[in-house]
């Protein structure tokens, strides 16, 4: 009987969906689901939601909830992490301070000044979780869903012995979107996708074994409703020749082309029809809307109708491959670049196809990215490497230098302006960054 632990189980929608997926596998019908969170009230809602799923499926599984991380991790076979460190008053400054200096950020959870400071707050906690895993369940499979994905995974994989990878739904989500655009059943689509998290590209995209990239180009070029759905990503595809995995709003903040002037934001990041065209500080606005009614929303999520059908998130399939019935499963995961992508820095965190099996994780060699993609990805990967080094050594100068070369920031600000911005961000984050307390 397996034990699967959720750290940050108060992320209620995600917890519900993944528990639902897990229990569809016969190997996990009688598992123990252990929920852990630092918020007792949200933890209670999560436990009730899982109990509802177990009852609806008449599963012999058990659920337990605790605020004790050591208890939650003891003897776990699998661990899932969905934490967020610090609350809205802190992380809103990740976007508000750069905006004051002219750097307009959409989501701010992945890279750039906002993503780096979220990483700095989060990495000490993630490393503590890994040390607890080493102590209480050293053979467990650890799946991280917390952002910023690449930097967190790079730090955990470099500093601990935990069997950890990071998962993002953007790869399979975008593949399904492209299939819809060309009228293809998803079951007939195959692809090869690689790069770094949120900046991975479909190097191959085939429909029944035939190259479907010309069909994607035709749909984007000739159907305004498709072009308008993802304006930034579609512009990147039309000019770079490969399709990127994450939404337009996200990608608009990862490069120098779309957000450096108000007229460009108006043209490319305002009128798209997808879920995230590129509005400034979208998470802040979403959370502010939910805050006034958050308890009712939790109740609604907890008690919403239960569909026991399996979803498309990777986690349950991975657990099943490694310690369930052993069915092989290939997914795109975040792992260190050890002979995987030839023209991305060695040791950096890359997102590549990985085979999950009883042997664990086997990343698949990709070779070189096309030159134009390697140029873009290398900038982000090298900034992330520098930010990780700065976080692990407590060196604020390395953090400043990492942000200096962020494509959007460097397109907007001078070096002196970047220094002032970074100093201000350090000041408001002082209480959350113990690793920098020895520095002025």
Buried (B, 14 or more C-beta within 10 A) or exposed (E): EBBBBBBBBBBBBBBBBBBBBBBBBEBBBEBBBBBBBBEEEBBBBBBBBBBBBBEBBEBEBBBBBBEEBEEBBBEBBBBBBBBBBBEEEBBBBBBBBBEEBBBBBBBBBBBBBBBBBBBBBBBBBBBEBBEBBBEBBEEBBBBBBBBBBBBBBBBBBBBBEBBBBBBBBBBBBBBBBBBBBBEBEEEEBEBBBBBBBBBBBBBEBBBEEEEBBEBBBEBBEEEEEBBBBBBBBBBBBEEBEBBBBBBBBBBBBBBBBBBBEEEBBEEBBEEBEBEBBBBBBBBBEEBEEEEEEEEEBBEEBBEEEBEEEBEEBBBBBBBBBBBBEBEEBBBBBBBBBEEBBEBBBEBBBBBBBBBBBEEBBEBEEBEEBEEEBBEBBBBBBBBBBBBBBBBBEBBBEBBBBBBBBBBBBBBBBEEEBBBBBBEBBBEBBEEBBEBBEEEE
